C-alpha cells in the first residue's frame, strides 16, 4: 500500500511538472533518476543489523539517525520519513547545478516551476545536459557556472534517503548537510531561492554546532570543528557581499559595455587576491579555493544565493539567546505572508532589539509606550 501511495504521489508530481517551463524530456529524465533513488531505498535500521557493515559506515549511519532525531525533537523540524533510509548512487556526482546571469548585471537567470515558482538555478542528473544548457545561455550573452551538488531536497514530497556517496564526508559536514536539507522540508518560500538557501545554510551550520555540543560536549573536537566551519562561512559571506557591492556599483555607471567588462575583470581579480591574502595563514579554510576560481557573475550569484545576509539570521539567533528552535519559529512566522522575506526578517530583528532595549531600560519602554499613544 505504501509503495502504491508513493507511486500515485509521484504521478501527481510528474503531471504538475510537465506543465512547467521545463521540457517533457527534461522532466521524464529527472523523474526516472529520482525513481531509481527511491526504489533503492533501504531502512538504515535494517542496514545496521548487517554483521559485515564496516565500522566507519556504521558510525555514520548511527550519526544520521541521531541528527534526524535531534532535528525532529529538539529543533521541531518537519522530518517525516526523510533520512531514515539510504540509497545507493552508482555515479561519482549526484547532480549538476547550473547558475546564470547577464555579463554586466548581478541578476540571476531564473527557471519557472509550477510548484515552487521562479528558481535561480536548474539541476541536472547528467553533466552533458547541464553543459548543453550552459552553452545555450552563453550564446545568448550570459555568464554561466556549473557545479556538482551532493544532495537535494524534494521539499517533503518524498521521504528523501541518505545517499551513500555522502558517507565520504566527515561527521560535521554530513550533519550540516542533513540539517540543511531537512529544513527545506520545514520552510520553503516560493520564488525566493536566495532566502531559502541562505536560511537553510544558517540552520545547517548553527544546528550542527548545537548538536555536537550536546552530543560530545562544549569544546569537544567535533563541536570546535562545527564552530570553525560556521565562522568560516560567515567570514566568506562578508567578503562575497563586499565584492558584490563593488560590482553593482560598477554596473550602475553609465559606461560602454566593453569598459564595464574590463573593470569587472579588475574588480574580480582584486577580490580574489584580497581573499588569498586574508586566508593565507589558514590554508585549510573551507573557502580558500575561491582565490583560484574563474569567477564571473554566475559564480557570484551562486555564492550570494547560499550566503546572503547570514549576519541577519545570526542577529535573530543572538537576540534569542542562541535558542535555535525559537529563532526558527519566529522567522517562519515573520515570513508567512510577507512580500519580501529578507525585509520581514529585518523587521523582526528591529523588533527583537527594541524588546531587548526595553528590558534593559524600563524607562525607555515607558517612553516608547507613551509616544505610541
Secondary structure as UniProt FT lines:
FT   HELIX           2..17
FT   TURN            18..19
FT   HELIX           24..39
FT   STRAND          42..43
FT   HELIX           44..47
FT   TURN            48..49
FT   TURN            51..52
FT   HELIX           55..73
FT   TURN            80..83
FT   STRAND          85..87
FT   STRAND          95..102
FT   TURN            103..104
FT   STRAND          111..113
FT   TURN            114..116
FT   STRAND          117..119
FT   STRAND          122..124
FT   HELIX           127..139
FT   TURN            140..141
FT   STRAND          142..149
FT   TURN            155..156
FT   STRAND          162..163
FT   HELIX           164..168
FT   HELIX           171..186
FT   TURN            190..191
FT   HELIX           193..216
FT   TURN            218..219
FT   HELIX           221..251
FT   HELIX           257..279
FT   TURN            280..281
FT   TURN            283..284
FT   TURN            286..287
FT   HELIX           288..292
FT   HELIX           297..307
FT   TURN            308..309
FT   HELIX           310..319
FT   TURN            320..322
FT   HELIX           324..335
FT   TURN            336..337
FT   HELIX           341..360
FT   HELIX           362..372
//
